[in-house]
Amino acid sequence: MIFGTGLALSMMIAIAAGRIEITGAAPTDPKERETFYGMGKKPYHFRIKLSEGNYTRWIEYRRLQPLGTMLFTTNKTMEMKDLFQRGDLTEDQVTDAMQNAITATIRFVVTDQAAMQGVSQLLEALEGGKYSTGVWHAGNRYLQNFLGGFIPNLSFSAARSIDETIYFTEGFGDEFRKRIPFATEGLIPRRNIFGEEIGRGESALSRFLGPYRHSLPTNDPIFQELDRIEYGVSLPQRTVYNQRLSLEEYDIYLQYAGQRLRQELERVMNTTGYQSADIMVKKEIVDNVASAVREEARVKLFPHWKRVYDLERSLIMKGYTPKEARDTAMSRYGMDERQSALQAEAILNRTESGDTRGRLPSLEELTR
């Protein structure tokens, strides 16, 4: 008891002294969320500063009770202290920040604990989901996770230890398959904004037996720069030219656009013009680069969906009903999802050989 209290006090003092960095819930803003995970951070984790620029790995504290609650509340207290010392915020901004801090603390102490996860997820689904995707989508995801829970946890732990990749799932079949060892072949991996597969970042033994999650911080200079300017890039929309892509098409889109995004951000961030710009201009540049590479990806990978979209709009202007216009455009230029994915994959493979890349705007054009 005395040892536990002493450890808690020591860690609380370390937080106040800036020796421990701690995270709360993952950001709900899509751009901030991608940078958060891109930096190797995880919700409700902490890491210890060993020396300047040298940290331990991120370690989960949510299940380390009551130490976890002490760490979280101490961190929120320090955040509020820093907020009051800034002096450049309005009274309404300070009030909103205080309300958010209180809400986050209640959420951590009550709904985010392991015993309350089921109730919390159900309420979240009934409210339309964490990212306001709607009750239908959020409810479907909740049911998938709920029914997937009937797969024994030992099986899911074994599947995670064998394969560290995190997968997209659509429907109950995919949710069951990801929880069964050696059954994930054919599932689509989740990717970050650079088109790179997302893994769990732990050893196989830890994924199988470890009661606490942990992860290593990233050394990616682009994510570090995005974190420094407190900005990010969200994943692209899955709908292209009013056509919702299949998971296979979307996976190819993420790879093409992601590779180009890394190339162009690396190029732009190394220019003198970017490095001398103020933060607001840097954010504008990042947005414009992301928009440019994704437009390039859409045009190159899915010219057939663009032709469908253009013809559909033209026919509607001529007096066709939306259904008539859609059916006519699809019969002329449309193709099935598999054919579309194969065509896009062939273009992606040529792009990786370097012979289909387009010219993106210069730095001056990006800031106009």
Buried (B, 14 or more C-beta within 10 A) or exposed (E): EEEEEEEBEEBBEBBBEEEBBBBBEBBEEEBBBBBBBBBBBBBBBBBBBEEEEEBBBBBBBBEBEEBBBBBBBBBBBBBBEEBEEEEEEEEEEBEEBEEEBEEBBEBBBEBBBEEBEEEBBEEBBEEBBBEEBEEEBBBBBBEBBBEBEEBEEEBBBBBBBEBBBBBBBEEEEBBBBBBBBEBBEEBBBBBBBBBBBBBBBBEBEBBBEBEEBBBEBBEBEBBBBBBEBEBBBBBBEBEBBEBEBBBBBBBBBBBBBBBBBBBBBEEBBEEEBBEEBEEEBBBBBBBBBBBBBBEBBBEBBBBBBBBBBEBBBEBBEEEBEEEEBBBBBBEEBBBEBEEBBBBBBEBBEEBEEEEBBEEBBEBEEBBE
